[in-house]
């Protein structure tokens, strides 16, 4: 037996799906921040060889989040926090890259 979804039920499901997508982006963003901190620690310890793949994963994650945000038409209020944290992540990644390059040049 197939149940018929009302327009309200369908809209509710769509809203839940979009909220779950945003939650997934938030989780992915948190993971990228963690990876950036790990890479920063590795660079600080002089372990550039092991910092590079960790930093690469964080950079790829950043790019993926940015790509997904650009593909969907979410309300700015819903993505404001993610956009702000993404800017912080970009700054952190640039800082780690600059520190790594400066230390490697010594």
BAFILUM-290746 format. One line per field, with one value per residue: residue in three letters; x, y, z of N, C-alpha, C in turn. Coordinates in pm, 1 decimal. Layout:
BEGIN
resn: Ala,...
n_xx: X,...
n_yy: Y,...
n_zz: Z,...
ca_xx: X,...
ca_yy: Y,...
ca_zz: Z,...
c_xx: X,...
c_yy: Y,...
c_zz: Z,...
END
This chain:
BEGIN
resn: Unk,Unk,Unk,Unk,Unk,Unk,Unk,Unk,Unk,Unk,Unk,Unk,Unk,Unk,Unk,Unk,Unk,Unk,Unk,Unk,Unk,Unk,Unk,Unk,Unk,Unk,Unk,Unk,Unk,Unk,Unk,Unk,Unk,Unk,Unk,Unk,Unk,Unk,Unk,Unk,Unk,Unk,Unk,Unk,Unk,Unk,Unk,Unk,Unk,Unk,Unk,Unk,Unk,Unk,Unk,Unk,Unk,Unk,Unk,Unk,Unk,Unk,Unk,Unk,Unk,Unk,Unk,Unk,Unk,Unk,Unk,Unk,Unk,Unk,Unk,Unk,Unk,Unk,Unk,Unk,Unk,Unk,Unk,Unk,Unk,Unk,Unk,Unk,Unk,Unk,Unk,Unk,Unk,Unk,Unk,Unk,Unk,Unk,Unk,Unk,Unk,Unk,Unk,Unk,Unk,Unk
n_xx: 84.4,64.8,146.5,9.2,171.6,120.4,130.5,239.5,372.4,568.0,707.7,801.9,975.4,1163.1,1268.5,1382.5,1576.2,1743.0,1832.2,1975.9,2177.8,2308.0,2391.9,2572.5,2764.3,2852.5,2969.3,3170.5,3319.1,3408.7,3575.7,3769.1,3881.0,3994.3,4185.6,4348.1,4454.3,4599.2,4786.0,4916.0,5033.5,5207.9,5377.1,5483.0,5631.5,5829.2,5786.1,5740.5,5701.5,5500.6,5303.6,5217.4,5033.8,4817.7,4749.8,4680.5,4446.1,4278.3,4267.5,4149.7,3903.1,3806.4,3774.4,3577.2,3357.9,3315.4,3246.5,3006.1,2845.4,2817.1,2663.4,2405.2,2094.2,2065.8,1917.3,2065.5,2079.4,2075.1,2318.4,2506.8,2669.1,2826.8,2958.1,3107.1,3276.5,3407.3,3559.1,3734.2,3864.1,3993.3,4175.6,4324.9,4433.4,4589.6,4770.8,4902.3,5014.8,5187.8,5357.2,5469.0,5606.2,5787.0,5935.2,6042.2,6215.1,6427.8
n_yy: -117.6,213.5,524.2,848.1,1148.2,1459.8,1801.2,1959.8,1769.5,1684.5,1923.0,1954.9,1736.0,1809.9,2042.6,1931.1,1770.5,1964.0,2093.2,1888.7,1862.5,2107.4,2065.9,1859.1,1996.8,2172.3,1990.7,1883.3,2113.6,2162.7,1939.7,2003.0,2229.0,2104.0,1943.2,2143.8,2250.4,2029.5,2006.5,2250.1,2207.7,1998.1,2130.7,2319.1,2152.2,2091.7,1893.1,1877.1,1706.4,1528.3,1706.6,1808.7,1625.2,1629.9,1897.9,1924.8,1769.0,1928.3,2161.3,2063.5,1990.3,2241.0,2358.5,2191.3,2240.4,2509.5,2487.4,2338.3,2514.0,2715.0,2592.6,2552.9,2711.6,2844.0,3015.0,3316.2,3365.7,3111.7,3008.9,3179.5,3144.7,2926.6,3038.0,3239.4,3083.6,2944.7,3145.1,3196.2,2950.2,2957.3,3164.7,3047.2,2825.9,2954.6,3076.8,2853.9,2747.1,2959.5,2966.1,2713.6,2729.1,2933.3,2818.8,2601.8,2725.8,2800.7
n_zz: 0.0,-90.9,42.3,17.1,-17.2,129.6,12.0,218.0,373.9,195.3,156.5,417.4,434.8,238.4,357.0,588.5,468.1,348.4,579.6,697.4,507.5,546.0,808.5,764.0,614.5,813.8,992.0,829.4,788.7,1050.4,1076.5,885.9,1006.7,1227.9,1096.8,990.8,1226.2,1319.0,1111.0,1148.2,1397.6,1332.4,1152.1,1326.2,1486.4,1318.4,1137.5,843.7,628.2,706.5,760.2,519.2,370.4,545.7,554.9,287.3,274.3,431.1,275.7,39.4,147.9,223.7,-31.8,-135.1,35.1,-21.0,-290.9,-276.9,-129.0,-317.5,-511.5,-422.7,-344.4,-81.7,194.6,298.8,572.2,677.4,603.6,700.4,935.2,853.6,633.8,760.2,926.9,729.3,613.2,824.3,833.6,584.1,629.4,836.0,699.5,505.7,676.2,790.9,559.3,484.4,709.0,691.0,444.3,500.7,707.8,574.7,404.3,553.8
ca_xx: 0.0,143.7,84.5,15.7,228.9,58.2,232.9,306.3,464.4,679.4,785.0,872.4,1086.2,1263.1,1332.2,1467.6,1690.5,1832.9,1893.8,2076.9,2291.3,2380.1,2458.7,2687.1,2865.5,2909.4,3056.0,3286.8,3396.5,3476.7,3683.8,3875.5,3948.4,4078.5,4299.5,4436.8,4526.7,4695.9,4893.9,4989.7,5115.4,5315.5,5471.8,5549.3,5726.8,5929.3,5752.2,5675.5,5666.0,5372.6,5205.3,5168.7,4909.9,4709.9,4711.4,4615.0,4308.0,4202.8,4247.3,4049.3,3775.3,3765.2,3727.2,3451.8,3252.5,3291.1,3176.4,2869.0,2771.7,2786.7,2570.2,2269.6,2034.3,2020.2,1897.1,2191.5,2073.9,2104.1,2458.8,2593.9,2768.3,2918.3,3039.3,3204.2,3375.4,3484.7,3658.0,3834.6,3942.0,4082.0,4283.6,4408.7,4506.8,4693.0,4871.1,4981.2,5095.4,5295.5,5450.8,5538.0,5700.5,5893.3,6020.1,6113.1,6316.5,6538.0
ca_yy: 0.0,334.2,640.0,969.9,1257.9,1589.8,1902.3,2000.7,1662.1,1689.0,2042.8,1926.4,1646.3,1889.8,2129.0,1844.0,1730.3,2079.0,2115.2,1782.8,1899.9,2214.0,2002.6,1787.0,2098.5,2219.7,1883.8,1878.1,2233.7,2136.3,1844.1,2076.7,2310.2,2010.2,1906.8,2261.0,2258.0,1919.7,2045.7,2358.6,2143.9,1924.9,2231.0,2374.3,2052.1,2070.5,1771.8,1927.4,1594.8,1473.7,1815.3,1834.9,1555.5,1674.9,2029.2,1901.8,1724.8,2044.9,2250.7,2000.6,2002.1,2381.0,2377.4,2116.6,2314.0,2630.2,2445.0,2299.7,2635.6,2787.7,2518.5,2552.1,2842.4,2852.4,3147.3,3367.9,3351.2,2971.8,2977.0,3285.3,3085.7,2844.3,3129.9,3303.1,2983.1,2913.2,3252.8,3171.3,2835.5,3003.2,3239.6,2949.9,2747.2,3042.2,3095.2,2730.5,2739.8,3058.0,2920.5,2596.5,2772.5,3010.5,2726.3,2516.4,2806.2,2829.1
ca_zz: 0.0,-105.6,105.9,-62.6,60.1,107.8,-18.7,342.2,412.9,100.9,191.8,542.7,401.4,168.6,456.9,670.6,385.1,337.0,711.3,713.4,422.0,615.5,922.7,709.7,583.1,941.9,1041.7,739.4,819.3,1178.3,1047.3,816.4,1109.6,1303.5,1012.6,983.9,1354.7,1320.6,1019.9,1214.1,1501.3,1265.4,1101.8,1444.1,1535.0,1214.8,1063.4,722.5,540.8,750.2,762.3,383.4,334.2,634.5,504.4,158.8,301.5,478.4,161.4,-46.8,217.6,209.8,-169.1,-151.0,106.0,-99.7,-412.7,-242.2,-92.8,-439.3,-596.7,-367.9,-322.5,56.1,252.4,355.9,717.5,709.4,574.6,752.7,1027.2,774.6,554.2,849.9,966.8,609.8,601.1,928.4,788.1,476.6,694.6,907.5,600.8,450.4,780.9,799.3,435.8,493.9,812.2,636.8,341.8,566.3,783.0,479.2,340.0,647.1
c_xx: 88.7,71.5,105.9,66.4,154.8,167.7,308.4,407.9,587.8,767.9,863.6,992.8,1198.5,1339.5,1426.6,1592.6,1790.5,1902.7,2001.4,2199.1,2375.1,2454.3,2583.1,2799.5,2931.8,3007.3,3183.5,3378.5,3472.9,3594.2,3800.2,3952.1,4041.9,4202.8,4399.1,4517.5,4632.0,4814.8,4979.6,5082.4,5233.1,5420.8,5551.3,5653.4,5835.3,5903.3,5674.4,5628.2,5529.4,5263.8,5141.0,5041.2,4791.0,4657.5,4636.7,4469.8,4221.4,4171.7,4142.2,3910.7,3718.7,3704.6,3592.9,3336.0,3215.2,3211.4,3029.7,2785.7,2730.7,2684.2,2425.9,2222.8,1975.1,2000.9,2027.5,2193.9,2110.0,2251.8,2557.0,2704.9,2872.2,3012.1,3145.6,3314.4,3463.6,3592.9,3769.6,3924.0,4039.1,4201.3,4379.7,4493.2,4618.8,4805.8,4962.0,5070.3,5213.7,5400.4,5533.5,5642.6,5816.8,5989.4,6100.9,6226.2,6436.0,6653.4
c_yy: 123.6,449.6,762.2,1081.7,1387.0,1690.9,1948.9,1896.0,1662.6,1809.5,2022.3,1835.9,1721.8,1980.7,2048.8,1802.1,1843.9,2108.1,2010.2,1810.0,2008.3,2158.8,1926.4,1884.2,2150.6,2116.4,1874.8,1998.0,2217.9,2041.3,1914.1,2167.4,2221.9,1971.9,2022.6,2275.3,2148.7,1954.5,2155.6,2303.4,2070.6,2020.9,2289.3,2280.7,2021.3,1949.1,1808.8,1815.0,1536.7,1580.1,1832.7,1757.7,1598.5,1809.7,2015.3,1857.1,1841.2,2140.6,2193.4,2007.9,2142.5,2404.1,2308.5,2189.4,2439.0,2596.7,2413.7,2421.9,2714.2,2721.2,2526.1,2694.3,2849.3,2997.9,3191.4,3351.7,3209.4,2937.7,3078.7,3229.8,3004.6,2933.7,3198.5,3205.4,2942.7,3019.5,3236.6,3055.4,2877.1,3078.2,3144.4,2867.5,2830.5,3062.1,2972.7,2717.3,2835.8,3016.6,2803.6,2637.0,2851.1,2918.3,2638.0,2593.2,2835.8,2736.8
c_zz: 0.0,-38.6,17.5,27.5,27.6,74.4,106.3,386.8,322.9,132.7,320.2,518.6,329.8,265.2,546.5,594.5,374.1,470.2,738.0,626.8,488.5,737.1,877.2,672.7,710.1,997.8,959.3,765.6,949.9,1157.8,978.6,912.7,1191.9,1224.9,1001.9,1112.4,1365.7,1230.9,1082.3,1322.4,1439.6,1209.9,1217.5,1502.4,1431.5,1127.7,936.2,631.6,577.5,754.5,624.8,348.0,420.6,587.7,371.4,178.6,347.9,363.9,66.5,16.6,207.2,71.3,-192.0,-83.3,26.7,-226.5,-383.6,-204.5,-216.9,-527.8,-549.4,-340.4,-181.8,96.0,319.3,508.0,760.2,692.4,631.5,841.6,948.8,693.8,639.6,891.2,848.7,587.2,704.0,887.2,678.8,534.5,765.2,809.7,537.7,549.9,792.2,676.3,443.3,595.5,760.5,534.3,401.9,639.6,687.7,412.1,428.0,627.1
END
